[in-house]
């Protein structure tokens, strides 16, 4: 058995053996996270992303306090220093993503415009059809322009995985950890893809908050999947990997 398969095996074993205890210990916090997410159906657009972010923080705070043996409040439900730190850490992380995403968007736009202009010097930038024709006739350069968004997505995914210890480190170390958690994920990007899959429903709920309301049933279904089912598995895996990384770094 390779080291990689052993790591995946221990991660899955930890998730299977501990997720039930995490759900039971943090049930009140997870239910409140679901309720807050459902409430976005009646809230104005400006408030919806913030409310979903608060729901994520409540769920993560409860789950990581449970994982690290900290005071758990009433079935995980409370708003204390850990939650304030998590909120600050997530806002800092989102700011970093917006900054890097904006830079990548400018780079992609510059590449696409340069390729289109080289293929069609008289390009009508206001015409979608003219853009498609210019890029279709650009040859290999058109392939490069089409590849640029995929490269940007890969960069943002890599960054998200490298910063994925932000939440567990913030709770475990009782301080906001964003860039300072970056070294802990060195060499662990492949294994972090596994818990990253379980974090996608939480991220999706945050994106849904920016879209038109989807209805109570649909929102409740996605919120239950995200917080009650996936989040406990994700937190167990992340706490397991964080402990290993913290120990190896201290050694």
N, C-alpha and C positions, 0 to 999 in steps of 0.2 A: 504494500500500500504506500503511495507517495505521500509526501508531507502535505500537499494540497488536498488530497482526498481525506487525509486524517483530520485536517482542519475543518473541512466541510462536514465530516461525520460528527465531530465533537460539537459543532455549531448546531446542527440539526438535533442532536441528542439533548443539548441544553434547552433548545426551544420547546421540544416535545415534553420534557420533564418539568419545565418551570412555567409554561404559559398559563396553565390552569390556576396556579397559585397567584400569578400576577393579575389575572382577570378577577378572581375572587377578592383579592386584597384591595383592588383599585376600582371596584365596580361603580361606586357612587361618582367618582371623578369621570369615568368613561361615559356614564349615562348623561352627566351634565355636558360633557363635550359633544355628545350626540344632539342633545336638546339645543345647545347654542348653535350648532351647525344648521339644524332644521329651522331655527328662528330667522335665518338669513332670507327665507322666502318672503318675509314681511318687512324687512329692513331696507332702508335706502342703500343704493349702491356704494356710497362713500363709507358706510359702516360695515358692510358685509365682510370684506377681507380682514378687518381688524377683529371682528367677532370670531371668525374662523381661526385666526391666529391665536386668540385667547383660548379657544377650545383645544387647539393643539398643545399649547403650553400647559393647560390644566391636566391633560392626559399624560403628557411626557413627565411633568413634575411628579405626578402620583406614581407612574410606572418606574421611574428611576429612583425615587425615594425607596420604593419597595425593593428594587434590585440591589441597592447599596445599604439596606438595613437602616434607613433613616426614618424619622417620625412620619407617619403616613396620614395623619388627620383622621377624618371620618370616612372610612372606606376609601382612603386615598384623596378625598376631597378637601382641599384647603387652598388658600392663596397666601403664600408667605414669601420669604426671601428667595427661595429657589425659583418660584414662579416669576418674580420680578427679574431675576438674573437670566432665566430662560427667555423671557420676552425681550430683554435687551440684547441677548446673544443672537436671537433670530432676526431682530431688526438690523443688527450690524451685518449679519450674513446676507440678508436680502439686499441691503445697500451695496455690499460688495458684488453680489450677482448683477444688480442693475448697472453698476459701473462697468464691470467687465463685459456684460451683455451689450451695453451701449457701444463700447469700443469695438467689439466684434461686429456689431451691426454696421458701424461706419466702414469698417474694413471690407465687409461683404458688399456693401453698396458701392464702394470705390472700385472693387474688382469687377463687379457686374457692369457698372457704368463704363469702365475702361474697355472691357471686352466688347460690349454692345457698340460703343463709339467706334472702335477699330473695325468692326464688321459693317457698321452702317453709319458713316460720318454725319449724315443728315437725319439722324434718329429723332423721331418725335417722342420725347420722353413722357408725354401725356397719353400715349396710346399703348395699351397692353398688347395689341396685335403687333405693333412695330417692335416692341421689346422681344416678343416671342420669335419673330422673324429674324431679328438681328442675332439673337443668341443661337438660333437653329443653324444659321449660316456662318457661325464663328469658328467651326471646326474644333480642333483640340482645345482652343481657348474657351469655347462654350462649355466643354466638359469641366474645365477648371472652375468656371463660374458656377456651374451646377454643384460642384463638389464643395465649394466654400461653405455653404450653410451646414452641411454634414460635419465638416471639420469643426465649425463653431459649436455645434451641438455636442460633439465628442469632447471638446475642451470644457464646456459647462458641466457635462456629466462627470468628467474626471475631477473637476473642482468640487462638485457636490460630494463626491465620494471622499475626497481628501479632507473635507470639512465635516464629515459625518459624525465625528466624535465630539462635536460642539456641545450637543445636549447632554450626553453622559458625563463629559468632563466638567461641564458647568455645575451639574448637581454634585458629582463626586468630590470636586475640589472646592466647592462653595465659592465660586468666583466665575465671572464671565470669561468663557474660553472660546475664542473663535480662531484667530490665526495661531494662537498658542497651542491649539489642539492639532494643528496641521502636521507637526512632526510625528505624532503618534500613529498616523495612518501610512507612513512611508513603507512601501513594499506590500501594502495590504489592499490595494485597489481591487485586484481580482476577487478576493474573498468577500470584500465589502459589497460586491454586486448582489450577493445572495440576500442579506438583510435589506439592501436597497430596494429590492422588488417589493418587500412588505411595507416599505415606507411610501410607495407610489400612491396608494389610496388617500393618504393624508395630504400629499402634495396636490392630488387631483381636486380634493375638496377646496383647497385654497384657490386653485384656478377657477373652479366652478363659481366661486364667490364673485368673480369678475364678469360672469356671464349672466344672462337673464335668469330669473328664478325657474327652477325645474319642477316645482311642485313638492308637497310635503312627503309623499310616498317615496319618490325617487331620491330626494335629499336624505330622508331617514335611512333608506336602504344603503346608500353609499357611505353615510356616516357610521352606521353600525358596522359595516364591513371594515371601515378604516380604523375606528377606535376600539371596538369591542373584540374584533377578530384579529386584524393585522397588527395593530399597534403593540399589543402584549408580546407577540412573537418577535417583532422588530426590536423592542426594547430589551428582551432577554438576549437576543443575539448580539446587539450592540454592547450591552453591559459585559457580556462574556468576552468579546473581542477587546473592549477597552481595558479590562483587567489584565489580559495577556499583554497588551501593548504597554501599559503603565509599568507592569512588573519588569518586562524586558528592557524598557528604557532606564529604569532605576538600577538594573543589574550592572 
